[in-house]
């Protein structure tokens, strides 16, 4: 995906990774761009981004990057658009992008194991058990950002996904990182993943299984502020 974004960008001088967190997108972007600016509203989060000779990192809100106007070839937001103040962020992206520059935002929703019984059980857990504990912004993730106004000349993109090979224990550890799971635990006082593990164990077994997250990617080209 990063290689494709570099291909459609008209230049590769500067990329801005907004809401960069600990750098999961900024670091691979640095393979293709001369410089990457990584910002996040949280100084703690951006401080976890590893040092890299091509990456400049600092804390800044999405709507006030501190970048010069018409200076950026690519703006990216990875799995964070639903937390940003729109349309203020769109205005900032248009300001910093060079005319013809690219903006790419992506998210991943529910994982798939391509095993019907496992997928059904996990989907039931997601919807019925922790479903009421998801924040309202989660709906934007579930729709792949398709309901979000996207004020750029939109481009068609290939399909991409992420995949990992996990035993059941690693998958359950991942489910425990969900915000809804943590909210359930805080409000109800017990860990719902324990029961999910009991349900999945006979089906999952001792195997390492491929867990796949299809990416929903929206890409646009800036037509400038004028």
C-alpha angles and dihedrals in degrees: 000000000000091000090052092050090051089051095054093044111096091220136013103212101109136010124185116209105196121202086013098171108186094345106267089147100026095060097054090042088060089065090067107028130063091228135010123198111204118194134175133173088232115074088195093056096046089046088065092061107109118245113264129175092230098043125084111191133189142145115267136142118254093247094052110041097162090229123135119258116264092010106113130082097188134020118194135186115186117198093328110085091102089064097050127098104252131224090019090065092050089054091051092048091051090048097053099037119094114236104278092021121143131243120193127184124178142174139181123219129186120355123240128213094181087231108117098210094047093043091051093051094047092046090052090051091048095049106030107027105036096010096102090053098060115108116246090253089068089078089069089056092049091054092048091241088291092129093053118100106248109193098195136090097271122225128204113246136195119252119262136178141183121232138185134181108232141171115223092263092059092047092051090049088055092051088053089061092062112113090226091054091051092047090050091051093048095049101036099034099228137081112254092193091073091068092042089055091052090051095047100042097079091049100037096042121175093316127121105234133196112249113197131193115193111216122227106210129187117189129183141173121232116237093194131253096280 
